[in-house]
Amino acid sequence: MTEEQHIFKKIEQVGDRVLRLAAVELCNEIIENRYKSAEIIDFLGSTRVFAVIARYKKMTPHKNDPGDKGHSKLLSNAYEYSIGALYYENKVKAIETAKADLAHFYENQEIYFVKKQA
């Protein structure tokens, strides 16, 4: 792994943790059923959701991502990296941005997921 790839993974992991923290904070604010919140936090903190948000933001895979997995995982990593990089610049803004992105996704899931007609 090159030095650039190592730095990418480090920042991407920080972004992942910030996004998961934002998911917990969001659920504490909007979910009344505490039994349901763990399930929602897991969903909001998933690769699938991060990839969908990255697509919505028209992101592309990061050039230093050493991953060899599918396109969705690469998009998820790019989004996590963007939040992680923001965290190193401004911690509060990173959490607020992550929370706003996740709130927008949660409130507008029908935009992101088109259900198949039977």
Sequence and secondary structure as in RCSB ss.txt:
>XXXX:A:sequence
MTEEQHIFKKIEQVGDRVLRLAAVELCNEIIENRYKSAEIIDFLGSTRVFAVIARYKKMTPHKNDPGDKGHSKLL
SNAYEYSIGALYYENKVKAIETAKADLAHFYENQEIYFVKKQA
>XXXX:A:secstr
  HHHHHHHHHHHHHHHHHHHHHHHHHHHH   HHHHHHHHHHHTSHHHHHHHHHHTT    TT    S HHHHH
HHHHHHHHHHHHHH HHHHHHHHHHHHHHHHHTHHHH      
